[in-house]
């Protein structure tokens, strides 16, 4: 039975890694879209550091094609701009590797404190959670491939690595000054990626700080040891939010037609939108959610049979922990809604809700794991082990089916890349021939979630240009239908 258990885990790792590899490979056919042109225009003309300093622009100068107060997003985009198109092509693989490694680190740290979980199980669980999150993401293209939109995925990566530092200190046995130094810049940069991301990270670290303070008062050793690092993260995330708020470029909000929501109503609407999101997620995607729950419950049971000397669990403790997990998830998803509720009286757009999707899936995985552990200890029957392995195999088969669906999207990525490369060559050739008004074929981005803005707003006006035309150094570029 143990041998079959190992082969099942290995099969799961191969399948989920194949799915993640496909998503990464599709990124090699990615190019510049949407606001990328506005960033790249400034990187090309001003350099990265001066572009980051557009944070200080006011008035009309602040009204550009991107949010200039997001200092970390500007810096991140500049780093990917340096290698040219290659920076955009490797974006997806870098996100996947960083995200996967961070989750593996966090779970490994936790397992050191609560009974050693086999590393193969940790790897499979991390890969499966990441793949499901990306597959049913509220906006996969923007958070994985679009350079100007990946700050949402990097916000989650920041959250994972902040948690990795904290859990490493918890499991380390003594205070680590190096981690305390590293957590400060990570928190400050992560908090500067976006308004929604800043609120999300600060809400998460605030909840962590409150929990750790409570346990510290009770004299829990690891809480006493780790509390200073959590406090440092809280301070620098708070500082990041202040930097976003006081940015002169926020004058752009004065042009909003919608009246901001009264601050007193923001929490109530945020709680309502969070609840609606969680309910609607199950209603719109019941099968993926149920498969994920089945997988982590079965993986928990299968791994428990191979663990020795682990702490006992009981129904009361399991239920209380699951309830606390659900409350934390709900509060974090509510925090994600708050900025959009405040300024637009509506929930965030799909890419903003990608933070909520990952938080919800991670919470469901934790709850399923907790009950899987409980039932394994409670029953300890051979048939339960067989049932667990069967559930894992069913989940793997479902995942393989999802990979097939992802593969059907590959021709679209290839087609758009070919059209983009041809258009890029045509514009450069036209400029070399002295043309300043260039016509190109518009690339169909319908259903992708990002626009092809390589066009002039009004070719009849002499000096109207777009970010794209300024990037190439021509007067105007007009996109026409193929």
C-alpha positions as CSV (number, residue, x, y, z in Angstrom):
1,X,0.0,0.0,0.0
2,X,2.8,2.4,0.8
3,X,4.4,1.8,-2.6
4,X,1.1,2.5,-4.4
5,X,0.8,5.6,-2.2
6,X,4.2,6.9,-3.5
7,X,3.4,6.1,-7.1
8,X,0.1,8.0,-6.8
9,X,1.8,11.1,-5.4
10,X,4.4,10.9,-8.1
11,X,1.8,10.7,-10.8
12,X,0.0,13.8,-9.3
13,X,3.3,15.7,-9.4
14,X,3.9,14.9,-13.0
15,X,0.4,15.9,-14.1
16,X,0.3,19.1,-12.2
17,X,3.8,20.1,-13.2
18,X,2.8,19.4,-16.9
19,X,-0.1,21.8,-16.5
20,X,2.1,24.5,-14.9
21,X,4.7,24.0,-17.6
22,X,2.1,24.5,-20.3
23,X,1.0,27.8,-18.8
24,X,4.6,28.9,-18.5
25,X,5.3,27.9,-22.1
26,X,2.4,29.9,-23.4
27,X,4.1,32.9,-21.9
28,X,6.9,32.7,-24.5
29,X,4.3,33.9,-27.1
30,X,3.4,36.9,-25.0
31,X,4.1,40.5,-26.1
32,X,3.4,44.1,-25.1
33,X,-0.3,45.0,-24.6
34,X,-2.3,47.8,-23.2
35,X,-0.6,50.0,-20.6
36,X,2.8,48.3,-21.3
37,X,3.3,50.9,-24.1
38,X,2.9,53.8,-21.6
39,X,5.4,52.3,-19.2
40,X,7.9,51.3,-22.0
41,X,7.6,54.8,-23.6
42,X,8.8,56.4,-20.4
43,X,11.5,53.7,-19.6
44,X,12.9,54.3,-23.1
45,X,12.8,58.1,-22.9
46,X,13.4,58.7,-19.2
47,X,15.1,55.6,-17.9
48,X,13.7,53.4,-15.1
49,X,14.6,55.6,-12.1
50,X,13.1,58.8,-13.6
51,X,10.0,56.9,-14.5
52,X,9.6,55.7,-10.9
53,X,9.9,59.4,-10.0
54,X,6.7,60.2,-12.0
55,X,5.2,59.4,-8.6
56,X,5.7,63.1,-7.9
57,X,3.9,64.4,-10.9
58,X,0.7,66.5,-10.4
59,X,-2.1,68.0,-12.5
60,X,-2.3,67.1,-16.1
61,X,1.2,65.4,-16.0
62,X,-0.2,62.8,-13.6
63,X,-2.9,61.7,-16.0
64,X,-1.1,59.0,-17.9
65,X,-1.9,55.5,-19.0
66,X,-1.0,54.0,-15.7
67,X,-1.3,54.7,-11.9
68,X,1.9,56.6,-11.1
69,X,1.5,56.3,-7.4
70,X,2.2,52.5,-7.7
71,X,5.9,52.9,-7.2
72,X,6.7,49.2,-6.9
73,X,4.7,48.3,-10.0
74,X,6.7,50.9,-12.0
75,X,10.0,49.5,-10.7
76,X,8.9,45.9,-11.4
77,X,7.8,46.8,-14.9
78,X,11.1,48.6,-15.5
79,X,13.1,45.5,-14.5
80,X,11.1,43.4,-17.0
81,X,11.6,46.1,-19.6
82,X,15.5,45.8,-19.5
83,X,15.7,42.5,-21.4
84,X,13.1,43.7,-23.9
85,X,10.5,41.2,-25.2
86,X,12.3,38.4,-23.4
87,X,11.4,40.0,-20.1
88,X,7.7,39.7,-21.0
89,X,8.2,36.1,-22.3
90,X,9.7,34.8,-19.1
91,X,7.2,36.6,-16.9
92,X,4.8,33.6,-16.6
93,X,7.5,31.1,-15.8
94,X,9.0,33.4,-13.2
95,X,5.7,34.0,-11.5
96,X,5.0,30.2,-11.4
97,X,8.4,29.3,-10.0
98,X,8.4,32.1,-7.4
99,X,4.8,31.3,-6.3
100,X,5.4,27.5,-6.1
101,X,8.7,27.8,-4.2
102,X,7.1,30.2,-1.8
103,X,4.2,28.0,-1.0
104,X,6.5,25.0,-0.6
105,X,8.6,27.0,1.8
106,X,5.6,28.0,3.9
107,X,4.1,24.5,4.1
108,X,7.5,23.0,4.9
109,X,7.9,25.4,7.8
110,X,4.5,24.6,9.2
111,X,5.0,20.9,8.8
112,X,8.1,21.1,11.0
113,X,5.9,22.3,13.8
114,X,3.0,20.0,13.4
115,X,4.4,16.6,12.3
116,X,6.7,16.1,9.3
117,X,4.8,15.9,6.1
118,X,6.6,14.1,3.2
119,X,8.2,16.7,0.9
120,X,6.6,15.0,-2.1
121,X,3.2,15.6,-0.6
122,X,4.0,19.2,0.1
123,X,5.2,19.7,-3.5
124,X,2.1,18.1,-4.9
125,X,-0.2,20.1,-2.7
126,X,1.5,23.4,-3.6
127,X,1.5,22.6,-7.3
128,X,-2.2,21.5,-7.3
129,X,-3.3,24.7,-5.4
130,X,-1.4,26.9,-7.8
131,X,-2.6,25.2,-10.9
132,X,-6.3,25.3,-9.8
133,X,-5.9,28.9,-8.8
134,X,-4.5,29.9,-12.2
135,X,-6.9,27.7,-14.2
136,X,-10.1,29.2,-12.6
137,X,-8.5,32.6,-12.0
138,X,-10.9,35.5,-12.4
139,X,-8.5,36.9,-15.0
140,X,-5.7,34.6,-15.8
141,X,-4.3,36.5,-18.8
142,X,-3.8,39.8,-16.9
143,X,-2.4,38.3,-13.7
144,X,0.0,35.8,-15.5
145,X,0.9,37.3,-18.9
146,X,0.2,41.0,-19.1
147,X,3.2,42.9,-17.8
148,X,1.2,45.9,-16.5
149,X,-1.3,43.6,-14.7
150,X,0.9,41.1,-12.9
151,X,1.2,43.2,-9.8
152,X,-1.8,41.3,-8.5
153,X,0.1,38.0,-8.8
154,X,3.2,39.6,-7.3
155,X,1.1,40.8,-4.4
156,X,0.2,37.2,-3.7
157,X,3.8,36.2,-4.1
158,X,4.8,38.9,-1.6
159,X,2.2,37.6,0.8
160,X,3.5,34.0,0.5
161,X,7.1,35.1,1.1
162,X,6.2,37.3,4.0
163,X,4.4,34.3,5.5
164,X,7.4,32.2,4.6
165,X,9.7,34.4,6.6
166,X,7.3,34.5,9.6
167,X,6.8,30.7,9.6
168,X,10.5,30.1,9.2
169,X,11.1,32.2,12.3
170,X,8.3,30.2,14.1
171,X,10.0,26.9,13.3
172,X,13.6,28.0,13.6
173,X,13.9,27.9,17.4
174,X,15.7,31.3,17.8
175,X,15.5,34.8,16.6
176,X,16.9,35.3,13.1
177,X,18.1,38.9,12.5
178,X,18.6,38.4,8.8
179,X,14.9,37.6,8.3
180,X,14.0,40.7,10.3
181,X,16.2,42.8,7.8
182,X,14.7,41.1,4.7
183,X,11.1,41.4,5.7
184,X,11.2,45.2,5.8
185,X,12.0,45.9,2.1
186,X,9.8,43.0,1.0
187,X,6.8,44.5,2.9
188,X,7.5,48.0,1.6
189,X,7.8,47.0,-2.0
190,X,4.9,44.5,-1.9
191,X,2.7,47.2,-0.4
192,X,3.5,49.6,-3.3
193,X,2.3,47.4,-6.1
194,X,-1.3,48.6,-6.0
195,X,-4.0,50.0,-3.7
196,X,-6.0,46.8,-3.5
197,X,-2.8,44.8,-2.9
198,X,-1.6,47.1,-0.2
199,X,-4.9,46.9,1.7
200,X,-4.9,43.1,1.3
201,X,-1.3,42.7,2.6
202,X,-1.9,45.1,5.5
203,X,-5.1,43.4,6.5
204,X,-3.4,40.0,6.5
205,X,-0.4,41.2,8.6
206,X,-2.8,43.0,11.0
207,X,-4.7,39.8,11.6
208,X,-1.4,38.0,12.1
209,X,-0.2,40.6,14.5
210,X,-3.4,40.4,16.6
211,X,-3.2,36.6,16.8
212,X,0.5,36.6,17.6
213,X,0.0,39.3,20.3
214,X,-2.7,37.1,21.9
215,X,-0.5,34.0,21.9
216,X,2.5,36.1,23.1
217,X,0.5,37.2,26.1
218,X,-0.1,33.5,26.9
219,X,3.6,32.9,26.7
220,X,3.6,30.7,23.6
221,X,7.3,30.4,22.8
222,X,7.2,30.7,19.0
223,X,4.8,33.6,19.2
224,X,7.1,35.5,21.6
225,X,10.1,34.8,19.2
226,X,8.3,35.7,16.0
227,X,6.3,38.8,17.2
228,X,9.0,41.3,16.4
229,X,9.3,40.2,12.8
230,X,5.5,40.5,12.3
231,X,5.6,43.9,13.9
232,X,8.3,45.0,11.4
233,X,6.2,43.8,8.5
234,X,3.2,45.7,9.9
235,X,5.2,48.9,10.2
236,X,6.5,48.8,6.6
237,X,3.2,47.8,5.0
238,X,1.6,50.7,6.9
239,X,4.3,53.0,5.5
240,X,3.7,51.7,2.0
241,X,0.0,52.4,2.2
242,X,0.8,56.0,3.4
243,X,3.1,56.5,0.5
244,X,0.4,55.4,-1.9
245,X,-2.2,57.6,-0.2
246,X,-0.2,60.9,-0.1
247,X,1.1,60.6,-3.7
248,X,0.5,63.8,-5.6
249,X,-0.6,61.7,-8.6
250,X,-3.8,60.8,-6.7
251,X,-5.2,64.0,-8.1
252,X,-6.5,61.9,-10.9
253,X,-9.3,60.7,-8.6
254,X,-10.7,64.3,-8.7
255,X,-11.9,63.6,-12.3
256,X,-14.0,60.6,-11.3
257,X,-17.6,61.0,-12.2
258,X,-18.8,58.6,-9.5
259,X,-19.2,60.0,-5.9
260,X,-17.0,58.1,-3.4
261,X,-18.8,55.9,-1.0
262,X,-19.1,57.3,2.6
263,X,-16.4,55.7,4.8
264,X,-19.1,54.5,7.3
265,X,-20.7,52.3,4.6
266,X,-17.4,50.9,3.1
267,X,-17.1,48.0,5.7
268,X,-20.7,47.0,5.2
269,X,-20.6,46.9,1.4
270,X,-17.2,45.2,1.5
271,X,-18.5,42.4,3.7
272,X,-21.5,42.0,1.4
273,X,-19.4,41.9,-1.7
274,X,-17.0,39.4,-0.1
275,X,-19.9,37.1,0.9
276,X,-21.4,37.4,-2.6
277,X,-18.0,36.6,-4.2
278,X,-17.6,33.4,-2.1
279,X,-21.1,32.2,-2.8
280,X,-20.9,33.1,-6.5
281,X,-17.6,31.3,-6.8
282,X,-19.2,28.0,-5.8
283,X,-22.3,28.6,-7.9
284,X,-20.4,29.4,-11.1
285,X,-17.6,26.9,-10.6
286,X,-18.9,24.1,-8.4
287,X,-16.9,21.2,-9.9
288,X,-13.4,22.7,-9.6
289,X,-14.1,23.8,-6.0
290,X,-15.4,20.4,-5.1
291,X,-12.5,18.6,-6.8
292,X,-10.0,20.8,-4.9
293,X,-11.7,20.0,-1.6
294,X,-11.8,16.3,-2.4
295,X,-8.1,16.4,-3.4
296,X,-6.8,18.0,-0.3
297,X,-9.0,15.9,2.1
298,X,-7.7,12.8,0.4
299,X,-4.1,14.0,0.2
300,X,-4.3,14.7,3.9
301,X,-5.6,11.2,4.7
302,X,-3.0,9.5,2.4
303,X,-0.1,11.5,4.0
304,X,-1.4,10.8,7.5
305,X,-1.0,7.1,7.0
306,X,2.7,7.6,6.4
307,X,3.2,10.0,9.3
308,X,4.5,8.7,12.7
309,X,4.3,10.3,16.1
310,X,2.1,13.2,15.0
311,X,-0.1,15.1,17.5
312,X,-3.6,13.8,18.0
313,X,-6.6,15.8,16.8
314,X,-10.2,16.1,17.9
315,X,-13.4,17.3,16.4
316,X,-13.7,20.4,18.6
317,X,-10.2,21.6,17.8
318,X,-10.5,20.8,14.1
319,X,-13.9,22.6,13.8
320,X,-12.6,25.7,15.7
321,X,-9.5,25.9,13.5
322,X,-11.6,25.5,10.3
323,X,-14.0,28.2,11.5
324,X,-11.1,30.5,12.3
325,X,-9.7,29.8,8.8
326,X,-13.0,30.7,7.2
327,X,-13.3,33.9,9.2
328,X,-9.8,35.0,8.2
329,X,-10.5,34.2,4.5
330,X,-13.8,36.2,4.7
331,X,-12.1,39.2,6.3
332,X,-9.2,39.2,3.7
333,X,-11.7,39.0,0.8
334,X,-13.6,41.8,2.4
335,X,-10.4,43.9,2.6
336,X,-9.9,43.3,-1.1
337,X,-13.3,44.9,-1.9
338,X,-12.7,48.0,0.2
339,X,-10.7,50.3,-2.2
340,X,-13.1,49.7,-5.1
341,X,-16.1,50.2,-2.8
342,X,-14.7,53.4,-1.6
343,X,-13.9,55.0,-5.0
344,X,-16.3,53.3,-7.4
345,X,-19.1,52.0,-5.1
346,X,-18.6,48.5,-6.7
347,X,-16.5,45.4,-6.2
348,X,-13.1,45.2,-7.9
349,X,-12.7,44.1,-11.5
350,X,-11.8,40.5,-12.3
351,X,-8.1,40.9,-12.0
352,X,-8.5,42.5,-8.6
353,X,-10.7,39.6,-7.5
354,X,-7.9,37.3,-8.4
355,X,-6.6,38.0,-4.9
356,X,-9.9,36.8,-3.5
357,X,-9.9,33.7,-5.6
358,X,-6.5,32.5,-4.4
359,X,-7.4,33.4,-0.8
360,X,-10.6,31.4,-1.0
361,X,-9.0,28.3,-2.6
362,X,-6.1,28.3,0.0
363,X,-8.7,28.5,2.8
364,X,-10.7,25.6,1.4
365,X,-7.5,23.6,1.0
366,X,-6.6,24.2,4.7
367,X,-10.1,23.2,5.9
368,X,-10.2,20.1,3.7
369,X,-6.7,19.1,5.1
370,X,-7.8,19.6,8.7
371,X,-10.8,17.3,8.3
372,X,-8.8,14.8,6.3
373,X,-6.4,14.5,9.3
374,X,-9.3,14.2,11.7
375,X,-11.1,11.4,10.0
376,X,-7.9,9.4,9.4
377,X,-7.1,9.5,13.1
378,X,-10.7,8.8,14.1
379,X,-11.3,5.8,11.8
380,X,-7.8,4.4,11.0
381,X,-9.3,1.9,8.6
382,X,-7.6,0.3,5.6
383,X,-10.5,1.1,3.3
384,X,-10.2,4.8,4.2
385,X,-6.6,4.7,2.8
386,X,-7.9,3.1,-0.4
387,X,-10.6,5.7,-0.6
388,X,-8.1,8.5,-0.2
389,X,-5.9,7.2,-3.0
390,X,-8.9,6.8,-5.2
391,X,-9.9,10.4,-4.5
392,X,-6.4,11.6,-5.4
393,X,-6.5,9.7,-8.7
394,X,-9.9,11.1,-9.6
395,X,-8.5,14.6,-8.9
396,X,-5.5,13.9,-11.0
397,X,-7.7,12.7,-13.9
398,X,-9.8,15.9,-13.7
399,X,-6.6,18.0,-13.7
400,X,-5.4,16.3,-16.8
401,X,-8.6,17.2,-18.5
402,X,-8.1,20.8,-17.5
403,X,-4.7,20.7,-19.1
404,X,-6.2,19.6,-22.3
405,X,-8.5,22.7,-22.2
406,X,-5.4,24.9,-21.6
407,X,-3.7,23.4,-24.6
408,X,-6.5,24.5,-26.9
409,X,-5.6,28.1,-26.1
410,X,-2.1,27.7,-27.3
411,X,-2.8,28.4,-31.0
412,X,-4.4,31.8,-30.1
413,X,-1.2,32.8,-28.2
414,X,0.9,31.8,-31.2
415,X,-1.3,33.6,-33.7
416,X,-1.2,36.9,-31.7
417,X,2.6,36.6,-31.3
418,X,3.1,36.2,-35.1
419,X,0.9,39.2,-35.8
420,X,2.6,41.3,-33.2
421,X,6.1,40.4,-34.5
422,X,5.1,41.3,-38.1
423,X,3.5,44.6,-37.0
424,X,6.6,45.5,-35.0
425,X,8.8,44.9,-38.0
426,X,6.4,46.9,-40.3
427,X,6.4,49.9,-37.9
428,X,10.2,49.9,-37.7
429,X,10.5,49.6,-41.5
430,X,8.0,52.5,-42.0
431,X,9.9,54.7,-39.7
432,X,13.2,53.9,-41.4
433,X,11.6,55.0,-44.7
434,X,10.7,58.3,-43.1
435,X,7.0,57.7,-42.5
436,X,5.5,59.5,-39.5
437,X,1.8,58.4,-39.9
438,X,1.7,54.6,-39.8
439,X,-1.2,52.2,-40.4
440,X,-1.1,48.8,-38.9
441,X,-3.4,45.8,-38.6
442,X,-5.2,45.7,-35.2
443,X,-4.7,42.4,-33.3
444,X,-7.9,40.8,-32.0
445,X,-7.7,40.5,-28.2
446,X,-11.4,39.7,-27.7
447,X,-12.0,37.4,-24.8
448,X,-8.4,37.8,-23.4
449,X,-9.2,40.7,-21.0
450,X,-6.7,43.2,-22.3
451,X,-6.9,45.7,-25.2
452,X,-4.7,46.3,-28.2
453,X,-4.3,50.0,-27.9
454,X,-1.7,50.4,-30.7
455,X,-3.7,53.1,-32.4
456,X,-4.1,56.9,-32.5
457,X,-7.3,58.3,-30.9
458,X,-7.9,60.7,-33.8
459,X,-5.7,60.7,-36.9
460,X,-7.3,64.0,-38.1
461,X,-5.6,66.0,-35.5
462,X,-1.9,66.8,-36.2
463,X,-0.3,66.1,-32.8
464,X,-2.4,63.3,-31.4
465,X,-0.2,60.4,-30.5
466,X,-0.5,57.3,-28.3
467,X,2.0,55.7,-25.9
468,X,2.8,53.2,-28.6
469,X,3.5,55.8,-31.3
470,X,5.7,57.7,-28.9
471,X,7.5,54.5,-28.0
472,X,8.4,53.9,-31.7
473,X,9.1,57.6,-32.3
474,X,6.5,58.3,-34.9
475,X,3.8,60.9,-35.0
476,X,0.8,58.5,-34.9
477,X,-0.1,54.9,-35.4
478,X,-3.6,54.0,-36.6
479,X,-4.8,50.5,-36.3
480,X,-7.2,49.3,-39.0
481,X,-9.3,46.1,-39.2
482,X,-7.7,43.2,-41.0
